[in-house]
């Protein structure tokens, strides 16, 4: 008897429907075809043991399992449950009247329990697209799948429950999630707040400007100045995730297996902080079984690279294209996949190998030329993509010991959200432009052209401070954001002066004494 059961395969961050055809006929053999990997082929042993522990008999006849489409590789143990259900239905131990209405996915343990799997959210979205009535998934993944509206989601703990459900001897209750209500409850919850940061008002202001315009930022300062502390608080002042952004971000983390059990939509922007020993593949994604990398896991959030010059040159250079295009295309002999990579880069570094160049109280021990050599570990094209380069100095004891709290993240965020709203209205007619950091030369000319006094200030600064030519556009983009924070349509001279102050590393004098 031929039976069809429906599942899904994850490709990139989306899912493809997979039809699992099972035939049980005369003979004694077991065969899986349709480009299965080793984990799928090994399902025979798991399915057989799970059936035995669930008081079900594995057919002592010829079993053929075909997984269609045959030209898409099937990976992982998530096909155990649909294969088991298909075998039981083909052996007439399970009613197959309702099978075509459900997508089924889950890994089986040897005792018959159903284990959690990756990529359930994109699978549930695909199930709704294809018009399935419902989806049967592991209990640990039920909340994640239930985020998708107009789809009945049943979480199961073991194989026997699924068999009883289709034989109408077990009643399962669908998992129901009020997505918008649950999302709105958690969207403003953060563990860290900027009110805990003492002093550093100029750096806080730079971070506010960076978040308001979506600008990449680099903090340069000695150890213990507070670079990492402020980086961890950056998501608390970014605009809240929209429901669409949350769905897209959750899909990526679901595919990568990074969601916690029982979780639904991500409600805060991701903050990823990989170690400087990371490999290029781990950063951009790919691998034998392709997975999203750190830049994709940071999509719609922050990628924090601490000790920036300590990352290998190859790792840093692979970020250049994603920083510009906001997505990464990975092409290999066996596959070609696109992952989103619309992240805000925040990097931090010591000013020199010893860490104390320009320190107010400690002497730098580096020899001649070492400061510039240390900075040269970061290539010009990559530095060109970082709009704000800010020097940070240690906080004086008087400020550290002060009992007064700093400005809260909520207050800063209000200004950031207002500035982003102005940019959204400004770029409403532009494709794939959402904030000032993404402006092209055409848009800079249209929206960020200074007046005659502003041009004089800019020319004077670039000549006096010996700034590189690449600083010109960056200063105008940042000045546009500062004007948005002030609620001004035109860029004023003081906006330009502030923007110029955020280009420390472009000054010809930087590192000249090292």
Backbone torsions as a table, in degrees:
resi	resn	phi	psi	omega
1	UNK	NA	135.5	179.6
2	UNK	-96.7	130.5	178.2
3	UNK	-131.8	143.4	176.8
4	UNK	-115.2	130.1	175.3
5	UNK	-122.2	148.6	-173.0
6	UNK	-114.7	133.8	176.7
7	UNK	-136.8	-156.8	-178.6
8	UNK	-153.4	153.3	173.9
9	UNK	-120.1	141.0	179.6
10	UNK	-90.5	129.5	177.4
11	UNK	-131.0	111.6	-171.9
12	UNK	71.7	-123.1	174.2
13	UNK	-113.9	12.9	177.9
14	UNK	-115.8	168.0	-178.2
15	UNK	-115.3	149.3	173.5
16	UNK	-116.1	138.8	178.7
17	UNK	-70.4	139.2	177.8
18	UNK	-124.1	127.3	176.5
19	UNK	-98.3	123.2	-179.3
20	UNK	-104.3	106.9	-179.5
21	UNK	-96.8	130.6	-178.6
22	UNK	-126.1	131.5	175.4
23	UNK	-122.6	129.4	172.9
24	UNK	-116.1	119.6	-175.9
25	UNK	-144.5	-177.6	-177.2
26	UNK	-64.8	139.5	-178.5
27	UNK	131.9	178.7	178.1
28	UNK	-137.6	95.4	176.5
29	UNK	-169.1	166.3	176.0
30	UNK	-137.1	128.6	-175.7
31	UNK	-142.8	132.7	173.8
32	UNK	-117.1	127.4	177.2
33	UNK	-127.1	166.7	-179.2
34	UNK	110.6	34.2	178.1
35	UNK	60.8	51.5	176.0
36	UNK	-82.3	148.8	173.7
37	UNK	-87.5	-175.9	-175.7
38	UNK	-60.9	-40.3	-178.7
39	UNK	-62.3	-37.8	179.0
40	UNK	-70.2	-41.2	179.0
41	UNK	-62.4	-34.4	179.9
42	UNK	-73.7	-5.0	-180.0
43	UNK	-60.6	-25.0	179.9
44	UNK	-52.4	-48.3	-177.4
45	UNK	-69.0	-40.4	-179.6
46	UNK	-67.3	-43.8	-179.1
47	UNK	-63.6	-44.0	-178.5
48	UNK	-62.0	-46.8	180.0
49	UNK	-66.6	-41.3	-179.8
50	UNK	-62.1	-39.4	177.6
51	UNK	-64.1	-44.0	-178.3
52	UNK	-62.5	-43.6	-179.9
53	UNK	-70.9	-16.8	178.6
54	UNK	-99.4	13.7	179.2
55	UNK	62.7	36.9	177.1
56	UNK	-121.7	144.7	-177.3
57	UNK	-95.5	129.7	172.1
58	UNK	-74.7	132.0	-175.8
59	UNK	-61.1	133.7	177.4
60	UNK	-92.2	52.6	179.9
61	UNK	-139.6	-175.7	-179.8
62	UNK	-76.6	126.1	179.2
63	UNK	-119.6	123.9	177.5
64	UNK	-120.0	124.8	178.8
65	UNK	-115.6	122.3	176.3
66	UNK	-114.2	130.8	-179.3
67	UNK	-111.5	112.0	-175.0
68	UNK	-109.2	142.8	4.6
69	UNK	-74.9	141.9	-172.4
70	UNK	-75.3	-13.2	-178.1
71	UNK	-94.1	3.1	176.3
72	UNK	-106.9	125.4	-177.5
73	UNK	-69.3	132.7	177.5
74	UNK	-100.0	123.5	-174.0
75	UNK	-123.8	146.8	172.6
76	UNK	89.3	175.9	-175.5
77	UNK	-95.5	8.5	-175.9
78	UNK	-69.8	-10.6	-179.6
79	UNK	-90.5	0.1	-178.4
80	UNK	-56.7	-49.6	-174.9
81	UNK	-64.0	-50.4	178.5
82	UNK	-63.0	-33.6	177.7
83	UNK	-65.0	-44.4	179.3
84	UNK	-61.9	-44.5	179.9
85	UNK	-65.1	-39.8	178.1
86	UNK	-62.8	-41.9	179.6
87	UNK	-64.5	-44.6	179.8
88	UNK	-64.0	-39.4	179.2
89	UNK	-68.7	-41.1	179.6
90	UNK	-67.4	-27.2	177.7
91	UNK	-89.1	7.8	175.9
92	UNK	61.9	33.4	174.9
93	UNK	-105.1	5.9	-178.4
94	UNK	-150.3	135.5	179.2
95	UNK	-70.3	132.4	-177.0
96	UNK	-106.8	15.0	-178.1
97	UNK	-61.1	-36.0	-173.5
98	UNK	-102.8	-3.3	-174.1
99	UNK	-56.6	-39.0	-175.2
100	UNK	-70.1	-9.4	-177.8
101	UNK	-92.3	-6.0	-173.3
102	UNK	-127.9	143.7	166.6
103	UNK	-95.9	133.5	-174.3
104	UNK	-125.1	129.8	176.8
105	UNK	-147.4	142.8	176.9
106	UNK	168.2	148.8	176.1
107	UNK	-94.8	138.6	-179.3
108	UNK	-100.1	136.6	170.0
109	UNK	-87.5	166.0	-179.0
110	UNK	-64.8	-23.0	179.8
111	UNK	-90.4	5.6	177.0
112	UNK	93.7	-4.1	178.0
113	UNK	-75.7	154.1	-177.3
114	UNK	-101.8	123.4	-174.9
115	UNK	-98.8	152.8	-178.6
116	UNK	-65.9	156.0	-177.7
117	UNK	-132.0	170.0	177.3
118	UNK	-92.6	157.4	169.3
119	UNK	73.3	24.9	-177.0
120	UNK	-67.2	-37.4	-177.4
121	UNK	-61.7	-52.1	176.3
122	UNK	-61.2	-30.8	176.7
123	UNK	-65.2	-43.0	179.7
124	UNK	-64.8	-38.7	177.1
125	UNK	-62.6	-41.5	178.4
126	UNK	-65.7	-38.9	179.2
127	UNK	-61.5	-41.7	177.9
128	UNK	-67.3	-41.4	178.4
129	UNK	-57.0	-38.9	-175.2
130	UNK	-85.9	0.1	174.5
131	UNK	83.0	19.8	176.4
132	UNK	-68.1	146.2	177.7
133	UNK	-69.1	-39.6	-177.2
134	UNK	-158.4	-175.8	-177.6
135	UNK	-143.1	136.9	177.9
136	UNK	-110.8	120.5	-174.5
137	UNK	-136.8	167.3	173.5
138	UNK	-57.5	147.9	-178.5
139	UNK	-56.5	-35.8	-178.7
140	UNK	-67.0	-20.6	-179.1
141	UNK	-103.1	-0.4	-172.2
142	UNK	-63.6	-42.4	-179.2
143	UNK	-63.6	-40.4	179.0
144	UNK	-61.0	-45.4	-179.2
145	UNK	-70.6	-31.9	-176.5
146	UNK	-70.1	-9.4	174.4
147	UNK	-59.6	-30.0	-178.7
148	UNK	-78.2	122.0	-178.7
149	UNK	-75.9	162.3	176.7
150	UNK	58.9	35.7	177.3
151	UNK	-146.1	123.4	177.4
152	UNK	-77.1	122.4	-178.1
153	UNK	-114.8	123.7	179.5
154	UNK	-114.1	119.5	175.4
155	UNK	-90.8	130.9	-177.6
156	UNK	-122.9	150.8	-179.7
157	UNK	-100.1	-25.7	-177.1
158	UNK	-152.8	168.6	-177.4
159	UNK	-63.3	-38.5	-177.3
160	UNK	-59.9	-34.9	178.4
161	UNK	-63.0	-40.8	-179.5
162	UNK	-67.1	-42.9	178.4
163	UNK	-62.0	-45.0	179.4
164	UNK	-64.1	-35.1	179.2
165	UNK	-62.3	-47.1	-178.6
166	UNK	-75.4	-26.8	176.2
167	UNK	-86.6	1.0	176.5
168	UNK	62.8	32.5	174.8
169	UNK	-107.9	-10.1	178.5
170	UNK	-127.5	133.3	178.4
171	UNK	-101.9	122.7	177.1
172	UNK	-106.8	139.4	177.9
173	UNK	-95.9	128.9	178.9
174	UNK	-67.1	146.6	177.0
175	UNK	-82.1	126.8	-177.5
176	UNK	-117.8	129.7	178.7
177	UNK	-129.3	127.1	172.7
178	UNK	-85.3	92.6	-169.7
179	UNK	-57.0	-50.1	-176.2
180	UNK	-65.2	-39.8	-178.9
181	UNK	-67.6	-46.6	-179.8
182	UNK	-65.8	-36.3	179.8
183	UNK	-65.4	-45.7	-177.3
184	UNK	-67.7	-25.7	179.8
185	UNK	-67.1	-36.9	-169.5
186	UNK	-106.7	-1.8	-170.0
187	UNK	-67.3	-22.0	-176.4
188	UNK	-111.6	18.9	-178.7
189	UNK	-94.7	123.6	179.8
190	UNK	-136.5	148.3	178.5
191	UNK	-81.5	-26.7	-176.0
192	UNK	-119.9	150.9	-178.7
193	UNK	-140.4	146.0	-179.8
194	UNK	-68.3	-15.0	177.9
195	UNK	-65.6	-18.7	-179.8
196	UNK	-82.4	-9.2	-178.0
197	UNK	-90.2	119.6	-180.0
198	UNK	-90.1	132.9	178.4
199	UNK	69.3	-152.2	178.2
200	UNK	55.5	39.8	-176.7
201	UNK	-63.3	-37.2	-179.7
202	UNK	-66.7	-34.9	179.2
203	UNK	-73.4	-40.1	176.1
204	UNK	-58.7	-41.3	178.1
205	UNK	-62.7	-42.2	178.5
206	UNK	-62.2	-39.9	178.6
207	UNK	-67.2	-36.5	176.5
208	UNK	-62.6	-44.2	178.4
209	UNK	-63.1	-43.3	-179.5
210	UNK	-60.4	-45.0	-179.5
211	UNK	-68.7	-37.1	-178.3
212	UNK	-65.3	-33.3	-177.9
213	UNK	-109.9	1.7	-177.6
214	UNK	69.3	28.0	-176.3
215	UNK	-82.7	145.2	170.1
216	UNK	-75.7	146.9	-174.8
217	UNK	-138.7	143.7	177.2
218	UNK	-124.2	125.4	176.2
219	UNK	-102.7	128.5	-179.8
220	UNK	-118.5	119.4	-179.3
221	UNK	-172.5	167.4	-177.0
222	UNK	-70.5	166.2	177.3
223	UNK	-59.7	141.2	176.8
224	UNK	82.5	7.0	-178.5
225	UNK	-80.2	-15.0	177.9
226	UNK	108.8	17.6	-177.0
227	UNK	-63.3	-52.3	-177.8
228	UNK	-67.7	-37.2	180.0
229	UNK	-58.8	-45.1	-179.0
230	UNK	-74.7	-32.3	178.4
231	UNK	-60.8	-41.3	-178.5
232	UNK	-66.0	-21.9	-179.7
233	UNK	-93.0	-1.5	-176.9
234	UNK	-61.1	-43.4	179.5
235	UNK	-58.6	-24.3	-177.2
236	UNK	-72.8	-14.0	178.2
237	UNK	-113.1	-0.3	173.8
238	UNK	-75.0	154.5	177.3
239	UNK	-58.7	146.0	179.2
240	UNK	-59.4	150.6	175.2
241	UNK	-64.1	138.4	168.2
242	UNK	-78.6	165.9	-179.8
243	UNK	-61.3	-38.6	179.1
244	UNK	-67.0	-42.6	177.4
245	UNK	-63.7	-40.6	179.8
246	UNK	-62.7	-40.4	179.6
247	UNK	-64.4	-45.0	-179.4
248	UNK	-64.9	-42.5	179.7
249	UNK	-65.9	-42.2	-179.7
250	UNK	-64.8	-36.6	177.7
251	UNK	-58.2	-44.7	-178.8
252	UNK	-62.9	-46.1	-178.5
253	UNK	-70.2	-29.6	176.0
254	UNK	-66.0	-45.8	179.6
255	UNK	-62.3	-37.0	-179.0
256	UNK	-81.3	-6.0	-179.5
257	UNK	73.2	27.8	-176.3
258	UNK	-97.2	-2.6	-179.2
259	UNK	-80.2	142.9	176.3
260	UNK	-75.0	153.3	179.5
261	UNK	-60.5	137.6	178.4
262	UNK	77.8	3.2	-178.6
263	UNK	-82.2	158.2	175.8
264	UNK	-117.1	-125.3	-179.9
265	UNK	-71.1	143.2	171.3
266	UNK	-70.4	134.3	-175.7
267	UNK	-108.7	-13.1	176.9
268	UNK	-122.1	154.6	-177.6
269	UNK	-66.4	138.0	-178.3
270	UNK	-65.4	147.8	175.6
271	UNK	-129.5	110.6	-177.5
272	UNK	-111.9	133.8	-177.5
273	UNK	-135.2	76.7	-178.8
274	UNK	-70.0	152.3	177.6
275	UNK	-72.9	155.5	-175.0
276	UNK	-70.9	-6.8	175.9
277	UNK	-88.3	6.4	-177.6
278	UNK	-59.7	147.4	178.6
279	UNK	-89.2	160.4	178.1
280	UNK	-57.8	-38.9	-179.4
281	UNK	-66.3	-40.7	179.0
282	UNK	-66.3	-28.4	-179.8
283	UNK	-78.2	-47.3	-173.9
284	UNK	-97.2	-17.2	-179.2
285	UNK	103.3	176.0	-179.0
286	UNK	112.3	-143.0	-178.1
287	UNK	100.6	178.3	179.6
288	UNK	-60.1	-51.0	170.0
289	UNK	-103.7	98.9	-169.2
290	UNK	-55.3	132.8	178.8
291	UNK	-136.2	152.2	175.6
292	UNK	-62.9	143.5	177.0
293	UNK	-92.1	-174.5	-177.0
294	UNK	-61.8	-34.8	-178.7
295	UNK	-68.9	-28.2	176.3
296	UNK	-81.6	-35.5	175.8
297	UNK	-65.4	-22.5	176.7
298	UNK	-90.1	3.6	-179.0
299	UNK	-55.2	133.7	-176.4
300	UNK	67.5	14.5	179.7
301	UNK	-142.1	-142.7	-173.1
302	UNK	-121.5	133.7	169.4
303	UNK	-107.4	114.2	-177.4
304	UNK	-104.6	118.8	178.1
305	UNK	-110.7	99.8	178.6
306	UNK	-82.6	149.6	-175.3
307	UNK	54.7	54.9	-172.5
308	UNK	-49.2	-48.4	-177.4
309	UNK	-69.4	-13.8	-178.7
310	UNK	-79.9	-14.7	174.6
311	UNK	-68.1	146.1	180.0
312	UNK	-65.2	150.4	-177.9
313	UNK	-58.3	-39.3	-178.2
314	UNK	-64.4	-40.4	179.3
315	UNK	-63.6	-45.1	-178.1
316	UNK	-66.4	-38.2	-175.8
317	UNK	-70.1	-27.9	-180.0
318	UNK	-70.3	-11.5	178.4
319	UNK	-82.7	-14.2	-172.5
320	UNK	-59.4	-48.8	-178.7
321	UNK	-67.6	-45.3	177.1
322	UNK	-61.3	-34.4	178.2
323	UNK	-62.1	-33.1	-178.0
324	UNK	-84.3	-43.8	-170.6
325	UNK	-95.8	-15.0	179.6
326	UNK	66.1	19.3	170.3
327	UNK	-155.5	162.8	-179.1
328	UNK	-127.0	128.8	177.0
329	UNK	-104.7	121.3	-178.7
330	UNK	-111.7	115.7	-178.7
331	UNK	-116.4	124.0	176.9
332	UNK	-128.8	176.8	-178.0
333	UNK	-60.8	-36.2	-173.2
334	UNK	-102.3	-8.7	-179.3
335	UNK	-160.1	161.8	174.2
336	UNK	-140.5	118.0	-171.7
337	UNK	-131.4	141.9	173.2
338	UNK	-107.5	131.2	173.5
339	UNK	-120.6	140.7	174.4
340	UNK	-68.7	147.8	-179.5
341	UNK	-150.0	50.8	179.3
342	UNK	-90.5	76.9	-175.6
343	UNK	-114.3	161.9	172.4
344	UNK	-100.7	123.5	-178.8
345	UNK	-87.9	126.4	169.6
346	UNK	-123.4	124.7	-179.0
347	UNK	-124.1	154.5	175.4
348	UNK	-138.9	152.1	-178.7
349	UNK	-156.4	156.2	169.2
350	UNK	-76.3	152.9	-177.6
351	UNK	-73.9	-15.7	-177.8
352	UNK	-160.1	171.6	-179.3
353	UNK	-55.8	-39.7	-179.5
354	UNK	-81.7	-21.4	175.1
355	UNK	95.8	-0.8	-171.1
356	UNK	-120.3	20.0	174.0
357	UNK	-64.3	132.4	-179.2
358	UNK	70.1	10.8	179.6
359	UNK	-70.7	137.8	-175.5
360	UNK	-69.0	-24.2	-175.4
361	UNK	-124.0	-18.4	-177.1
362	UNK	-111.3	145.7	-178.4
363	UNK	-86.6	139.6	176.0
364	UNK	-76.9	132.8	-177.8
365	UNK	-99.6	6.0	-176.0
366	UNK	-79.0	145.9	-180.0
367	UNK	-78.1	175.8	-179.6
368	UNK	-57.5	132.3	176.1
369	UNK	82.1	-8.4	-176.2
370	UNK	-70.7	-33.3	179.3
371	UNK	-63.8	-48.8	179.7
372	UNK	-65.7	-37.7	178.7
373	UNK	-63.3	-39.0	178.9
374	UNK	-64.7	-43.6	178.5
375	UNK	-65.3	-33.0	-178.2
376	UNK	-68.7	-7.6	173.6
377	UNK	-64.6	-22.3	176.4
378	UNK	-98.2	120.8	-174.9
379	UNK	-69.1	154.2	178.1
380	UNK	-57.7	-46.5	179.6
381	UNK	-59.6	-35.3	178.7
382	UNK	-73.4	-42.8	177.7
383	UNK	-61.9	-30.0	178.8
384	UNK	-62.7	-25.3	-178.0
385	UNK	-90.9	4.0	178.9
386	UNK	-107.7	110.1	-171.4
387	UNK	-73.2	-37.0	-176.9
388	UNK	-116.6	125.5	177.5
389	UNK	-124.2	106.3	-167.5
390	UNK	-119.0	132.2	176.0
391	UNK	-87.0	135.3	-179.3
392	UNK	-123.0	132.0	-178.2
393	UNK	-114.1	157.6	179.8
394	UNK	-58.8	149.6	179.5
395	UNK	-80.9	130.9	177.2
396	UNK	-60.4	153.9	-177.3
397	UNK	-57.4	-36.8	-177.7
398	UNK	-59.5	-38.3	-179.1
399	UNK	-77.3	-37.1	179.1
400	UNK	-63.0	-40.6	-176.2
401	UNK	-81.8	-5.6	-178.9
402	UNK	-66.3	138.2	-179.6
403	UNK	-81.6	-16.2	-176.1
404	UNK	-72.0	137.7	176.4
405	UNK	-81.1	152.5	174.2
406	UNK	-79.7	-179.1	179.2
407	UNK	-65.3	139.0	-176.4
408	UNK	-74.7	158.2	177.3
409	UNK	-62.0	-35.9	-178.8
410	UNK	-61.0	-40.3	-179.9
411	UNK	-67.1	-43.5	179.0
412	UNK	-64.7	-40.8	-177.3
413	UNK	-62.8	-35.3	178.5
414	UNK	-57.5	-44.3	179.7
415	UNK	-68.0	-38.7	179.0
416	UNK	-63.3	-45.3	-179.5
417	UNK	-62.7	-40.9	179.2
418	UNK	-63.4	-42.1	178.9
419	UNK	-65.4	-41.0	178.6
420	UNK	-64.8	-34.9	178.7
421	UNK	-62.5	-39.5	177.6
422	UNK	-64.0	-39.2	179.9
423	UNK	-69.2	-38.2	177.8
424	UNK	-60.0	-43.7	178.4
425	UNK	-66.9	-39.6	-177.5
426	UNK	-64.7	-42.4	-174.2
427	UNK	-99.7	20.3	-177.1
428	UNK	-58.3	-33.0	-178.5
429	UNK	-91.8	1.2	-177.8
430	UNK	-100.4	138.5	-179.1
431	UNK	-81.9	129.9	175.1
432	UNK	59.3	27.0	173.8
433	UNK	-117.9	118.9	-174.8
434	UNK	-121.6	-19.4	-178.1
435	UNK	-150.2	169.6	-174.1
436	UNK	-61.8	-31.4	-178.2
437	UNK	-62.4	-22.9	-177.0
438	UNK	-92.3	3.0	-178.0
439	UNK	-63.3	136.2	173.4
440	UNK	-85.6	175.8	178.6
441	UNK	-59.8	-35.5	179.1
442	UNK	-64.1	-43.4	-178.7
443	UNK	-72.8	-32.7	175.9
444	UNK	-62.2	-43.7	179.8
445	UNK	-63.7	-33.0	-176.4
446	UNK	-80.2	-39.6	-171.1
447	UNK	-115.1	-11.1	-173.3
448	UNK	-131.8	32.0	178.0
449	UNK	-85.3	121.6	-179.2
450	UNK	-77.2	164.2	176.2
451	UNK	-79.7	-174.8	-175.4
452	UNK	-60.8	-41.2	178.9
453	UNK	-65.9	-39.2	178.4
454	UNK	-63.7	-40.9	178.2
455	UNK	-64.1	-37.3	178.7
456	UNK	-65.5	-41.0	178.2
457	UNK	-63.5	-42.3	-178.9
458	UNK	-65.9	-43.6	179.4
459	UNK	-64.5	-42.9	-179.8
460	UNK	-62.9	-43.1	-179.0
461	UNK	-65.3	-43.5	-177.1
462	UNK	-67.4	-33.8	178.3
463	UNK	-75.6	-47.0	-175.5
464	UNK	-69.2	-39.2	-177.2
465	UNK	-94.2	0.8	178.4
466	UNK	55.3	48.6	-179.4
467	UNK	-79.4	151.2	178.9
468	UNK	-75.7	162.6	-177.2
469	UNK	-64.9	-29.3	-177.6
470	UNK	-67.0	-17.1	-178.7
471	UNK	-70.8	-22.0	-171.4
472	UNK	-58.9	-56.9	-178.4
473	UNK	-63.8	-38.2	-178.0
474	UNK	-63.6	-41.3	179.3
475	UNK	-62.6	-42.6	-179.2
476	UNK	-65.6	-38.7	177.9
477	UNK	-63.2	-45.9	-178.7
478	UNK	-67.5	-38.7	177.5
479	UNK	-62.2	-37.0	176.8
480	UNK	-61.8	-40.1	178.8
481	UNK	-68.0	-42.3	179.2
482	UNK	-61.7	-39.5	176.8
483	UNK	-63.8	-38.1	177.8
484	UNK	-64.9	-38.2	177.3
485	UNK	-64.6	-31.3	177.5
486	UNK	-85.2	-6.2	-178.3
487	UNK	75.0	25.4	-178.3
488	UNK	-101.1	138.7	176.2
489	UNK	-77.9	-34.3	-178.7
490	UNK	-103.1	150.3	177.3
491	UNK	-82.9	120.8	-178.5
492	UNK	-92.9	163.1	179.0
493	UNK	-56.0	-38.9	-178.2
494	UNK	-70.3	-24.5	174.9
495	UNK	-67.4	-41.1	179.2
496	UNK	-67.1	-40.9	-179.7
497	UNK	-61.5	-41.1	178.7
498	UNK	-66.1	-42.2	179.5
499	UNK	-61.9	-38.8	179.4
500	UNK	-62.9	-35.5	-179.9
501	UNK	-66.7	-16.3	-179.5
502	UNK	-93.5	17.5	179.4
503	UNK	-119.3	53.6	-175.3
504	UNK	-58.7	-44.1	-173.5
505	UNK	-76.6	-11.1	177.8
506	UNK	-83.8	-7.4	-178.4
507	UNK	-77.3	132.8	-177.6
508	UNK	-61.3	-23.5	-178.4
509	UNK	-80.7	-13.3	-175.8
510	UNK	-66.5	125.0	177.2
511	UNK	78.7	-1.5	-175.9
512	UNK	-67.1	-25.3	-177.9
513	UNK	-89.0	-11.2	-176.1
514	UNK	-74.6	NA	NA
